């Protein structure tokens, strides 16, 4: 009996000596963290229901007439004249007097869209999309210039949205050339085209780079939700976010007579101070706010000051299809002081409550100065 007790004590002592140190309980913000049923919820599925009781202002129509300077016929599901009539009905309901339509088309495809929209010449402005499929051919520039002048005669009044997210102008991961041969916006092959746009008074809408989060790892620190993983560029064969943005300066400096509209806040709406410096340096640089409600709504005081100061350089745009509720959400964001509004990405939005002068400029007046209505 005595021998047995000695054995038990020996084993117990050994266990105490070899056991890992006791783990202290995790504390965050002074609150002990405990395991529970929420541990099984994936981040992509989390959709918190707010307990805040705050005003909800319903805005059924824009306060002033609006020019939507960034729409797409493809995103608005336009395939016929009847589709265009449906779009016009939505525009009438929400207060949009004119939409700039990026056709993403050239040649016969562009001509077909001209026919679809012909019934409403004062409600839509069609823009041509540059075809860079023959960029390596010796006659690329000449052909592009001929097509640009042809579509201008057919009614095109702008060029865009033209994109380079790192794969080259109007290319993607599947169609990109080797990096050293990729065409950038400051490529000499495009100089004559930008010059011709200036001569014809055709503004150019440019999508350069992408939201900076696209260059960050898709991990627990990623800023945008899993819904946006499709835009991920981290670790891929593209230049850095910063390298792509530097192309803007060379382009703006080389073509001071061409109006360049950089969409989505030039993908730098997260840093309005840097954007302000560019706007101060280059009078031919303009912005549209399309699809960046989440940059506007989470920094309402900073963004209100920015929009007020540069209201003659910034245009309203959506980039989200001809959906009525989408427009009404925009009006609420820009016109009201509502708080903690549901957002598209992750963050709640806070209304800017813009003054009338800024609203008029953003909605319409700046577009009237920038766009070509001849």
C-alpha positions in Angstrom: 0.0 0.0 0.0 2.8 2.3 0.9 4.6 1.4 -2.3 1.5 2.1 -4.4 1.1 5.5 -2.9 4.7 6.3 -3.7 4.2 5.4 -7.3 1.2 7.7 -7.7 3.0 10.6 -6.1 5.9 10.1 -8.4 3.7 10.1 -11.6 1.8 13.1 -10.4 5.0 15.0 -9.8 6.4 14.1 -13.2 3.2 15.3 -14.9 3.4 18.6 -13.2 7.0 19.1 -14.2 6.4 18.3 -17.9 3.0 20.0 -18.4 3.0 23.2 -20.6 2.6 26.4 -18.7 -1.0 27.4 -17.9 -2.3 29.7 -20.7 -3.7 33.0 -19.4 -7.1 33.9 -20.7 -7.2 36.3 -23.7 -8.5 39.8 -22.9 -9.5 42.3 -25.5 -10.5 45.9 -24.6 -10.8 44.8 -21.0 -13.2 41.9 -21.8 -12.3 38.3 -21.2 -12.6 36.3 -24.5 -14.5 33.1 -24.2 -15.3 30.3 -26.7 -18.8 30.2 -28.0 -21.1 29.5 -31.0 -19.9 32.6 -32.9 -16.5 31.0 -33.3 -17.9 28.9 -36.1 -19.1 31.8 -38.2 -17.0 32.6 -41.2 -16.0 36.2 -41.8 -17.7 36.2 -45.2 -21.0 35.2 -43.6 -21.0 37.8 -40.9 -23.8 40.3 -41.3 -24.2 42.2 -38.0 -27.7 43.6 -37.2 -27.4 47.0 -35.7 -29.3 47.9 -32.5 -28.8 51.6 -33.2 -32.1 53.6 -33.5 -31.1 56.4 -36.0 -33.0 58.5 -38.5 -33.7 56.9 -41.9 -34.3 59.6 -44.6 -36.0 58.4 -47.7 -34.9 60.4 -50.8 -37.1 59.4 -53.7 -35.5 61.7 -56.3 -32.3 63.6 -56.6 -32.5 67.2 -55.2 -31.2 68.6 -58.5 -31.0 67.2 -62.1 -28.2 64.6 -62.5 -25.8 63.6 -65.2 -24.5 60.1 -64.5 -21.0 60.3 -66.1 -20.2 56.6 -65.7 -22.5 53.9 -66.8 -22.1 50.7 -68.9 -24.6 49.4 -71.4 -23.5 45.9 -70.5 -24.0 46.3 -66.8 -27.4 47.8 -67.5 -28.3 44.8 -69.6 -29.0 46.7 -72.8 -29.6 44.4 -75.7 -32.5 46.2 -77.5 -34.4 49.5 -77.9 -36.9 48.3 -75.3 -34.1 47.9 -72.8 -33.1 51.5 -73.4 -36.8 52.6 -72.9 -36.7 50.8 -69.5 -33.6 52.6 -68.6 -35.1 56.0 -69.4 -38.1 55.2 -67.2 -35.8 54.5 -64.3 -33.8 57.7 -65.0 -37.1 59.7 -65.0 -38.1 58.2 -61.6 -34.9 59.0 -59.8 -34.0 62.4 -61.5 -31.2 61.5 -63.9 -31.4 63.6 -67.0 -28.5 62.1 -69.0 -26.3 59.1 -68.8 -22.8 58.7 -70.3 -22.7 55.2 -71.7 -19.5 53.2 -72.0 -20.3 50.9 -74.8 -17.2 48.7 -74.6 -17.6 48.4 -78.3 -16.0 49.4 -81.6 -16.8 48.6 -85.3 -20.2 47.1 -86.0 -20.9 46.5 -82.3 -20.7 50.2 -81.7 -22.9 51.0 -84.6 -25.5 48.6 -83.3 -25.6 50.4 -80.0 -26.0 53.7 -81.8 -29.2 52.2 -83.2 -30.4 51.1 -79.8 -30.0 54.5 -78.2 -31.1 56.6 -81.3 -34.6 57.3 -79.9 -33.2 59.3 -77.0 -30.3 61.6 -78.3 -30.7 64.0 -75.4 -30.8 61.3 -72.7 -27.6 59.4 -73.5 -24.1 60.1 -74.7 -22.3 57.1 -76.2 -18.5 56.6 -75.7 -16.3 54.5 -77.8 -13.9 51.8 -76.3 -10.4 51.5 -77.7 -9.6 48.2 -79.4 -5.9 47.3 -78.6 -6.0 43.8 -79.9 -3.6 44.8 -82.8 -1.3 46.9 -80.6 1.8 45.2 -81.9 1.0 45.7 -85.5 2.9 48.5 -87.3 -0.3 50.2 -88.4 -2.0 50.1 -85.0 -2.1 53.8 -84.4 -3.3 54.7 -87.9 -6.1 52.2 -87.7 -7.1 53.3 -84.2 -7.2 57.0 -85.4 -9.4 56.1 -88.4 -11.8 54.3 -86.2 -11.9 57.1 -83.7 -12.8 59.6 -86.3 -15.4 57.2 -87.8 -17.2 56.6 -84.5 -17.1 60.4 -83.7 -19.1 60.9 -86.9 -21.5 58.2 -85.7 -22.0 60.1 -82.5 -19.3 59.0 -80.0 -18.4 61.9 -77.8 -15.8 60.4 -75.5 -13.3 57.5 -75.2 -13.6 55.1 -72.3 -13.7 53.5 -69.9 -10.1 52.5 -70.8 -8.5 50.2 -68.3 -5.0 49.1 -67.2 -5.0 47.2 -63.9 -1.4 46.1 -64.6 -2.0 43.7 -67.5 -1.7 46.5 -70.1 -4.2 48.8 -71.7 -7.5 47.0 -72.3 -6.0 43.6 -71.5 -6.5 41.2 -68.7 -4.7 38.2 -67.1 -5.7 35.9 -70.0 -4.8 38.3 -72.8 -1.8 40.1 -71.4 1.5 40.3 -73.3 4.8 39.7 -71.5 5.2 42.5 -69.0 8.0 44.3 -70.9 5.8 44.5 -74.0 2.6 45.7 -72.3 1.1 49.0 -73.4 0.7 51.6 -70.8 -1.3 54.9 -71.0 1.9 56.8 -71.7 2.9 54.5 -74.5 4.1 56.4 -77.6 1.6 54.4 -79.7 -1.2 56.1 -78.0 0.1 59.7 -78.2 -1.6 60.5 -81.5 -4.9 59.1 -80.1 -4.8 61.3 -77.0 -4.0 64.3 -79.3 -6.9 63.5 -81.6 -9.2 63.3 -78.6 -8.1 66.8 -77.7 -8.8 68.1 -81.2 -12.3 66.5 -81.2 -13.0 67.6 -77.6 -13.5 64.0 -76.6 -12.8 63.4 -72.9 -11.0 60.2 -72.0 -12.2 58.1 -69.1 -9.4 56.1 -67.6 -9.4 53.3 -65.1 -5.8 53.0 -63.8 -4.7 50.4 -61.2 -7.5 49.3 -58.9 -8.4 49.7 -55.2 -5.1 49.5 -53.2 -6.4 46.5 -51.3 -6.1 44.4 -54.5 -2.3 44.4 -53.9 -2.6 43.1 -50.3 -2.7 39.4 -49.2 -6.1 37.8 -49.1 -5.8 37.1 -45.4 -7.3 38.2 -42.0 -6.0 41.7 -42.5 -7.5 42.2 -46.0 -9.6 45.4 -46.1 -12.4 44.3 -48.4 -14.6 41.3 -48.0 -14.4 38.0 -49.8 -16.9 39.3 -52.4 -14.0 41.3 -53.8 -11.4 38.5 -54.1 -12.0 38.5 -57.9 -10.0 41.7 -58.0 -7.0 40.3 -56.2 -3.6 41.1 -57.8 -1.3 40.2 -54.9 1.6 38.0 -56.1 0.6 38.3 -59.7 2.7 39.4 -62.7 1.7 43.0 -62.5 3.5 46.2 -61.5 2.9 47.6 -58.0 0.0 49.8 -57.3 2.4 52.8 -56.8 4.1 52.2 -60.2 0.9 52.1 -62.1 -0.3 55.4 -60.5 2.9 57.2 -61.5 1.8 56.7 -65.2 -0.9 59.3 -64.6 1.6 62.1 -64.1 3.5 61.4 -67.3 0.3 61.1 -69.3 -1.2 64.3 -67.9 2.0 66.2 -68.5 2.5 65.0 -72.1 -1.1 65.8 -73.1 -2.2 69.0 -71.3 -4.9 69.8 -73.8 -6.7 66.4 -73.4 -9.4 66.0 -70.7 -8.7 62.9 -68.7 -11.4 61.7 -66.3 -9.9 59.2 -63.9 -12.8 57.0 -62.7 -13.3 55.6 -59.2 -11.5 58.6 -57.7 -8.4 57.4 -59.7 -8.4 54.4 -57.3 -6.9 56.7 -54.7 -10.0 57.8 -52.8 -8.4 56.4 -49.7 -5.9 59.3 -49.8 -7.6 62.5 -50.7 -4.5 64.6 -49.8 -2.5 62.9 -52.5 -5.3 63.3 -55.0 -5.6 67.0 -54.2 -1.9 67.5 -55.0 -2.4 66.0 -58.5 -5.5 68.1 -59.1 -3.6 71.2 -58.2 -0.8 70.3 -60.6 -2.8 69.2 -63.6 -5.8 71.3 -64.7 -6.7 68.7 -67.3 -7.3 66.0 -64.7 -10.9 65.2 -63.6 -12.4 62.5 -61.4 -15.6 60.6 -61.2 -16.9 59.0 -58.0 -18.3 55.8 -59.5 -18.4 52.7 -57.4 -16.6 54.3 -54.5 -19.5 54.9 -52.2 -17.5 52.9 -49.6 -14.7 55.5 -49.8 -17.1 58.3 -49.5 -19.3 56.9 -46.7 -16.7 55.9 -44.2 -14.8 59.3 -44.2 -17.7 61.7 -44.5 -16.0 64.8 -43.0 -12.8 64.4 -45.0 -14.7 63.6 -48.2 -17.1 66.5 -47.8 -14.2 69.0 -47.6 -12.6 67.4 -50.6 -15.7 67.5 -52.8 -16.5 71.0 -51.8 -13.0 72.2 -52.6 -12.7 70.4 -56.0 -16.3 70.4 -57.0 -15.4 71.8 -60.4 -13.2 68.8 -61.1 -15.4 65.9 -59.9 -18.4 64.3 -61.5 -21.1 62.0 -60.3 -21.1 58.4 -61.7 -22.4 55.0 -60.7 -20.9 52.1 -62.6 -23.5 49.8 -61.0 -26.2 49.3 -63.6 -29.5 51.1 -64.0 -31.1 50.0 -60.7 -33.5 52.4 -59.0 -32.6 51.5 -55.5 -29.0 52.0 -56.2 -29.6 55.6 -57.3 -31.8 56.3 -54.2 -29.0 55.0 -52.0 -26.6 57.4 -53.6 -28.9 60.4 -53.0 -29.3 59.4 -49.4 -25.5 59.2 -49.0 -24.8 62.5 -50.6 -27.8 64.6 -49.6 -28.6 63.5 -46.0 -26.9 63.4 -42.7 -28.1 59.9 -41.9 -25.7 57.7 -39.9 -24.8 54.1 -40.0 -26.3 53.3 -43.3 -25.8 49.8 -44.7 -22.9 49.6 -47.1 -21.9 47.4 -50.0 -18.5 46.2 -48.7 -18.2 45.9 -44.9 -18.4 49.3 -43.4 -21.5 51.3 -42.5 -21.8 54.7 -44.3 -22.4 58.2 -42.9 -24.2 60.8 -45.0 -22.3 63.8 -46.3 -25.2 66.3 -46.3 -23.5 68.3 -49.1 -24.4 71.9 -49.6 -26.4 72.9 -52.6 -23.5 74.4 -54.5 -21.5 71.2 -54.2 -24.4 69.0 -55.1 -25.2 71.0 -58.2 -21.6 70.8 -59.4 -21.2 67.1 -58.6 -24.5 66.1 -60.1 -24.5 68.2 -63.2 -22.5 71.5 -63.6 -19.0 70.0 -63.8 -20.2 67.4 -66.4 -21.7 70.2 -68.5 -18.2 71.8 -68.7 -16.3 68.6 -69.3 -18.5 66.7 -71.7 -18.8 67.4 -75.4 -22.4 68.1 -76.4 -21.8 69.3 -80.0 
